[in-house]
Amino acid sequence: MKKYLLLISSVFLFACISESFSQTCCPSGLYTQETVTTTHPASGCSFTITYCYYDAPEGDRKLFICGIFIPFGQSCDYEDFEINAGFWIYVEQLVLGDLHSKDPFDPCGQGGGQSNLIVESSRAKCQRTYPDFTSNGYRIEQCDDEPGLCVSIYSVCVDEGVLIKNPISGPTQTGTGSCGVYNTDLDNVDTRCSNTCQ
């Protein structure tokens, strides 16, 4: 009987943690959670990115890409929705653009100088893609049993409406997660934890 109570308690706790993560993924109360919905350029599939950002007191901006949701049943080519290194670069660029529309970056300086804002962009190093039949779509989210981040640091400014992003460091892997690199598409989903930082 004790085993069954322990099992029921564990399932309930896992459900609460999962629900809590789906409602907010921000690392602390200082972060603001946002979403951006866009269309994948190769497949034509619509998808939504959830991310958090924080304007640090020292003037830097920190953002964390939480997860991605792609609805089932779209009239698009799921086979062309590839999840690889290029996809993660595209996602990061979309998040920076959406963040600029909500909390604008500074204009670039005059005479060749720049008024740059330092942005630290991170996401879970190990993420998995899987069909979520409860939500009627595919999810891409962190693997809790493979800790670590993929972190990139940029200087960012705006020149005549165009974001200028200059790499400072990264992508750098942190933590002990040891996931491999498994490029996948939504017609042939590989649900293993895959490294987003390579």
N, C-alpha and C positions, 0 to 999 in steps of 0.2 A: 504494500500500500504506500509506503514511504517513497518507493521508486516512482510510482505513478504521480504522486503529489509533486515530487521534485521535477519530473518531466513536464507536468502541466505548468508549474511555476516558471521553468526555463523557457517554455514556448511563449508564455504570457510576457516575460521580460524581453525576449527577442522581438516580439511583435511591437512592444512599446518603444524599444530602441529604434526599430525600423521606421515606425510611424514618426518618431521624433526627428530622425534624419531626413525623412521625406518632407517634413514641414519646414525645417531649417537646417542648413548645413554650415552655417557661419561659425567660425572657430570661437567667437566670443560675442558678447552683446554690443561691442563696438562696431561690428561689421553690419553692413546693409545687404540684404539678399535681393537679387534682381534676376529677371529672366529675359532672354532674347529669343525670339522665334525667327527662323530664317529658312532658306531653301538650299539644300546641298547642290552645288553647281554641276556635278557630273550626273547625279541620279534624278534630280528634280524633286526629291523627297523633302518634305517640310520636317524640321526638327527644332526642339527647344533646348537651350542651354540654361542651366541654373548656375549662378555665380554669386560670390560675395565680394564686397570691397570695403576698404577702410582708408580714410585719410589720416595718416599718422601725424602727431603733433610736430614732428621735425620736418614735415612737408612732403615726405614720401607717400606714395600710395601703394597699398597692398591689395592684391586680389587673389581669390581662390576659386578655381573652376570646380564646381561641385559634382555635376552630373548632366547627362543628356538623355532626352526622351524623343523617340521617333514613333509616331502612331502607326498602327497596322492599317491596311486597307486603302492606302493611297494609290492613286494612278501614277506611279513613278517606278523607276527601275531599281529595286532594292539590291540587285546584283552590283550595280555601279556605286552603291553607297559603301565605299571602302573605308575602313578604320585603320589608318597607318600613320606614319610620321607626318605626312603632308596634311592629313586631316586635323591633327592636333595644332599644327601651325595655323591652319585656317580658323579653327575654333578660337584660338587666342586672339587672332586679329579681329574676329567678330566681337569678342567680349570687349576689347579695347575700344572699338568703334561705338559699341552700345554705351559703354561707360562714358565716353566723351559726350554723347548726346544727353546724358543725365547729369553729369558732373564734369563740365568741360576741362580739357587740358589747356595749358597756357599757350599763347602764340609763340612761335619761334622768334628769337631776338632779331634785331635789325643789324645790317652790315655783316651778315654771315654768322653772327653769334646766335646762340639758342637760349631761350628761357626754358630749360628742361625740367620736367618733373621725373623723379626716379620712381619707376614702377617695378615692384616685385610681384611677379606672376607665378602662381603655383597651382598644382593639381596633384592628385594622388598618383604616385609613380606606377602603381599596379592597379589596373582597372579591368573590369570584365564586361562583356556585352552579352545580354541574354534576353529572351522573349519574356515579357511580363504579361501574362494573360489576364491578371486582375485589372491592370490599367490599360489593356488592349494596345500594347506597343512594345518596342524594344527599349531597354535601358542600358546605358553605359554608366557605371558607377564604380566607386572605389572598392577594392578587395580588403575587407577589414583584417584578414589574417595575413596580409602582406604589407606591413607598414612602410611608410616612406613617401617622400614628395619628389616631384620634378619641379625645379625652381629655375626661373630665368629672370634676369634683372636688365631693365632697359632704361634709357632716358627717352622721354616722349614729349613732343611738342606738336603744334599745329601750324602748318604753313599753307595759307589760303584755303582753309577747309580740309586739308589733307594731313592725316596723322603721319608724323615722321618718327619712326621708331629706330633707335640706335642701340644695338646690343652692348651690354657691359659685361655680363657673365652668364654662363649657362648655355643650354640647360644642364643643371647640376642635379645629380641624384643624391638624396639623403635617405637615411633609415636603412633597415635591414631587409626589406622586401626583396625577394630574389626571383621575381617573375620573369619569364622569357618574352621574346618578341614573337607575337602571333598576329600577323596581319589578317584581317577577316573582312567579309562583306555581309550584308544583312540577309542574303540568300543562303549563305553558308556560314552561319554564326559559329565561331569557336568560343566557347564559354570559359575557357581557361583565363586566369589572370594574366594580362598582357602588359608589358612595359611600355608606357607612354612617353618615355624619355629618350628613345633611341630612333 
